[in-house]
Amino acid sequence: MPLSFANKIAVITGAAGGIGQALAVAMAREGARLALSDIDREGLARTAELLPPGTEVRSYHLDVTDEAAVFAHADEVKRNFGTAHLLFNNAGSALLGTFNNQTLDEARWLIDLDLWSVIYASKAFLPIMHAQNEGWIVNISSIAGLMGMPGLNTYNLVKFAVRGLTESLWSELDGTGVRAVCVHPGGIRTNIKHASPRCASAGAIEARADDANERILTTAPARCAADIVAGLKAGRRRIRTGTRSLAVDWLARLLPDRYPDLLPRLL
C-alpha cells in the first residue's frame, strides 16, 4: 500500500518562509495536520494563509536555539495533537565567513542555530515517536554537508554534523519504526542569501562565495518540498534536491582529493 501522510502530525521548524513554508504547503496537500514554528510570527501567518482550506494547523512562536523552549514545544504539540509523526528540522541560516575571518562568537551563533536546534528537537520528539513505533526525523542538511566549500566554513561544519548525526541514526533506529532522513538541498531559491549574515571581517573569498550562491539559486522551494515528500514516500534515507546537488554528491565521492580545484567550474 502506498505510504500516506493523511492525518499524520507534521512538525516543521523554520516554517515562516523558504523550504519550511513550501514543506507546510506540500504536507497540507498530503492531508497532514501541521505544527508550524518559527521566530517570525508574521511569516508564520503568511504560511498559514497559503495552506489549502480545511488544513488543521497550529502555529508556534519558537526560538530553536533555546533548549528549554524546544522541549516545552514538544510537550505542547503532544498536548494539542496527541502525538507527532514527522519532525522536519528545517530552521537555520548560513554564514559567509572563512575560518580565519569569522569570530568565535559568529561561529557559536551558527552552531547554536543550525546544529544544536536539530539536536534539541530530535531529543524532544524522538520519545514520542518511539512510544508509537512510528515516525520520521527529517533533517535538512545541504550540499554544504556533502562537500567543503570556501567561504562557508562553519556552515559546512554544521551541515556535515547534521549529516553525521542523521546517518548514525539510520542504524541506531533500525527496528524501532522510526526513520531518520537527511536532505541535501542545493541552490534553492529562498531568502537565505539575503537573510544570512557575512562575518564582520569578510573579504574576497566570502565575496566569491556570495557570487557563486547567487548563480546557483534557481530551484523553487516548492520543487524542493515535492522532492522531499516523494523521497519520504519512496523510503529514502538520503534525499538530494535542487541545483548541483547530485553533481556535488558524486564529485565529492569520486574525486575527494581533486574537487577543491574543480569547484570554481562547478559553481
matplotlib code that plots the C-alpha trace (Angstrom):
import matplotlib.pyplot as plt

x = [0.0, 1.4, 2.6, 0.1, 0.6, -3.1, -3.9, -0.2, 1.1, 3.9, 6.1, 8.1, 10.6, 11.5, 8.1, 7.8, 9.4, 11.6, 11.8, 9.8, 6.9, 6.9, 7.0, 4.0, 2.0, 3.2, 2.4, -1.0, -1.8, -0.9, -3.6, -1.2, -2.0, 0.6, 2.5, 4.5, 7.1, 9.4, 10.7, 9.0, 5.3, 4.3, 5.9, 4.0, 0.8, 1.7, 2.4, -1.0, -2.7, -1.1, -2.5, -5.4, -8.8, -9.6, -6.0, -5.6, -2.7, -1.3, 1.5, 4.0, 6.5, 9.7, 13.4, 15.0, 18.3, 16.5, 16.8, 14.0, 11.7, 12.2, 11.4, 8.4, 7.3, 7.3, 5.1, 2.8, 2.5, 1.7, -1.0, -2.5, -2.3, -1.9, 1.4, 3.8, 4.7, 7.1, 9.7, 11.2, 14.3, 14.4, 15.1, 18.5, 20.7, 24.0, 27.1, 29.5, 32.9, 36.2, 37.7, 40.3, 37.9, 35.0, 35.0, 34.3, 31.0, 29.9, 30.7, 28.9, 25.8, 25.5, 26.3, 23.5, 21.0, 21.9, 23.1, 22.0, 18.5, 18.5, 19.8, 17.3, 14.3, 15.3, 15.8, 12.5, 10.3, 12.1, 10.5, 7.0, 7.8, 9.4, 6.3, 4.1, 6.8, 6.4, 7.9, 10.3, 13.1, 13.8, 17.0, 17.7, 21.4, 22.8, 25.1, 27.5, 27.1, 28.5, 31.4, 33.6, 33.0, 35.3, 33.8, 31.2, 33.4, 31.1, 28.1, 30.0, 30.8, 27.2, 25.7, 28.3, 27.4, 23.7, 24.5, 26.7, 24.0, 21.3, 23.4, 24.3, 20.6, 20.0, 21.4, 20.5, 16.8, 16.7, 13.7, 12.1, 9.6, 11.3, 13.3, 15.9, 16.2, 18.9, 18.0, 20.7, 19.2, 21.4, 20.6, 17.1, 15.7, 14.9, 15.7, 18.7, 21.3, 19.8, 18.8, 22.2, 25.0, 28.6, 31.2, 32.3, 35.7, 34.5, 36.9, 37.5, 36.8, 33.4, 32.6, 33.3, 31.2, 28.3, 28.5, 28.5, 25.5, 23.6, 24.3, 23.0, 19.9, 17.5, 15.3, 11.9, 11.2, 8.0, 10.1, 12.4, 9.4, 8.0, 11.3, 11.4, 7.8, 8.5, 11.7, 9.9, 7.3, 10.0, 11.7, 14.9, 17.3, 19.2, 17.3, 19.2, 17.3, 18.0, 20.7, 24.0, 23.0, 23.5, 26.7, 28.2, 27.5, 29.1, 32.1, 32.9, 32.6, 34.6, 37.3, 37.7, 41.3, 40.6, 37.2, 38.6, 40.3, 37.1, 34.7, 35.0, 33.8, 31.0, 29.6]
y = [0.0, 3.4, 5.5, 8.1, 11.1, 11.8, 12.8, 12.5, 15.2, 17.1, 19.3, 21.8, 24.3, 27.4, 27.4, 31.2, 31.0, 29.2, 25.4, 25.3, 27.2, 25.0, 21.9, 23.1, 23.6, 20.2, 18.3, 20.0, 18.8, 15.3, 15.7, 16.1, 18.1, 20.8, 22.1, 25.0, 27.0, 30.0, 33.0, 35.1, 35.5, 37.4, 34.8, 32.1, 33.9, 34.2, 30.5, 29.7, 31.8, 29.7, 26.4, 24.6, 25.3, 22.9, 22.3, 21.7, 23.9, 25.4, 28.0, 28.4, 31.2, 29.3, 30.1, 26.8, 27.8, 27.8, 24.2, 24.6, 26.2, 23.4, 20.7, 22.7, 22.9, 19.1, 18.9, 21.5, 19.7, 16.5, 18.2, 19.9, 17.0, 13.9, 12.9, 13.7, 11.6, 13.7, 16.2, 18.4, 20.1, 22.9, 26.1, 27.6, 30.1, 30.4, 32.5, 33.8, 33.5, 31.8, 30.1, 32.8, 35.7, 34.7, 35.2, 32.5, 34.3, 34.3, 30.5, 29.8, 31.7, 29.5, 26.2, 27.0, 27.8, 25.1, 22.2, 22.4, 23.2, 19.8, 18.0, 19.6, 18.9, 15.4, 14.6, 16.2, 14.5, 11.1, 9.6, 10.5, 8.5, 5.6, 5.3, 4.7, 2.8, 5.2, 8.4, 10.3, 12.7, 14.7, 16.8, 19.5, 19.5, 21.0, 20.4, 22.0, 18.8, 16.8, 19.0, 21.6, 25.0, 28.0, 31.0, 28.9, 27.4, 27.0, 26.4, 23.4, 22.3, 22.3, 20.7, 17.9, 17.4, 17.2, 14.6, 12.6, 12.7, 11.6, 8.8, 7.4, 7.3, 5.1, 2.1, 3.2, 3.4, 0.2, -1.9, 0.9, 2.0, 5.5, 6.6, 9.3, 11.1, 13.5, 16.1, 17.8, 20.8, 22.8, 26.1, 26.5, 30.0, 31.1, 34.3, 32.6, 34.6, 37.9, 36.8, 35.2, 37.5, 37.8, 37.7, 41.2, 40.7, 39.2, 39.6, 38.4, 34.7, 35.5, 37.7, 34.9, 32.5, 35.0, 35.4, 31.6, 31.3, 33.9, 31.9, 28.6, 29.7, 28.6, 25.8, 26.8, 25.9, 24.1, 21.8, 21.1, 20.2, 18.0, 16.1, 15.7, 14.3, 12.0, 10.8, 10.1, 8.1, 6.1, 5.2, 7.1, 7.8, 10.5, 13.0, 15.2, 18.1, 21.3, 22.7, 20.9, 18.6, 15.4, 16.6, 17.8, 14.5, 12.4, 14.8, 14.6, 10.8, 10.2, 12.9, 13.6, 14.9, 16.9, 18.5, 21.7, 22.5, 21.8, 23.8, 27.1, 25.4, 23.5, 26.6]
z = [0.0, -0.9, 2.0, 3.1, 5.3, 5.7, 9.3, 10.3, 12.6, 10.8, 12.9, 10.8, 12.3, 10.3, 8.6, 8.1, 4.6, 2.1, 2.3, 5.6, 4.1, 1.0, 3.1, 5.1, 1.9, 0.5, 3.6, 3.9, 0.4, 1.6, 4.3, 7.2, 10.3, 10.9, 13.9, 12.4, 14.3, 13.7, 15.5, 12.8, 13.7, 10.6, 8.4, 10.1, 9.5, 5.8, 5.6, 7.2, 4.5, 1.8, 3.1, 1.5, 3.0, 5.9, 6.9, 10.6, 11.6, 14.8, 14.7, 17.5, 18.2, 18.9, 19.3, 18.3, 20.0, 23.4, 24.7, 27.3, 24.8, 22.3, 24.9, 26.0, 22.4, 22.0, 25.1, 23.8, 20.4, 22.2, 24.2, 21.2, 18.7, 20.9, 19.2, 16.4, 13.4, 11.3, 12.5, 9.9, 11.4, 8.9, 10.9, 10.2, 8.5, 6.7, 7.5, 4.9, 6.6, 6.3, 9.3, 9.5, 9.2, 11.3, 15.1, 17.6, 18.6, 15.0, 14.7, 18.0, 16.8, 13.7, 15.6, 18.0, 15.3, 12.7, 14.8, 18.5, 17.3, 15.4, 18.5, 20.8, 18.6, 17.8, 21.5, 22.4, 19.8, 19.4, 22.6, 21.3, 18.1, 20.0, 22.1, 19.0, 17.0, 14.1, 13.0, 10.7, 11.8, 8.6, 9.0, 6.4, 5.7, 2.5, -0.4, 2.1, 4.0, 1.1, 0.1, 1.8, 0.2, 0.6, 2.4, 4.2, 6.9, 9.9, 7.6, 6.2, 9.8, 10.9, 7.8, 7.9, 11.5, 10.8, 8.1, 10.6, 13.2, 10.8, 9.2, 12.7, 13.4, 10.4, 12.2, 15.8, 14.9, 12.9, 14.0, 16.0, 13.4, 13.4, 10.4, 10.1, 6.8, 5.6, 3.0, 0.9, -0.9, -3.2, -5.0, -3.6, -4.3, -0.8, 1.1, 2.8, 0.8, 2.0, 5.5, 6.2, 7.6, 6.5, 9.2, 10.2, 8.6, 5.3, 2.4, -1.2, -0.5, 1.1, -1.9, -4.4, -2.3, -2.3, -6.1, -6.5, -4.3, -6.4, -9.6, -8.4, -6.5, -9.2, -7.8, -6.5, -2.8, -4.0, -6.2, -3.2, -1.0, -3.6, -3.9, -0.1, 0.1, -2.9, -1.2, 2.1, 0.2, -1.6, 1.7, 1.0, 3.8, 1.8, -0.4, -2.8, -4.3, -6.3, -8.5, -8.4, -5.5, -7.4, -9.2, -5.9, -4.2, -7.0, -7.4, -3.6, -3.8, -6.9, -6.6, -2.9, -3.4, -6.5, -6.0, -4.4, -7.7, -9.7, -7.5, -9.4, -12.6, -10.9, -9.0]

ax = plt.figure().add_subplot(projection="3d")
ax.plot(x, y, z, "-o")
ax.set_aspect("equal")
plt.show()
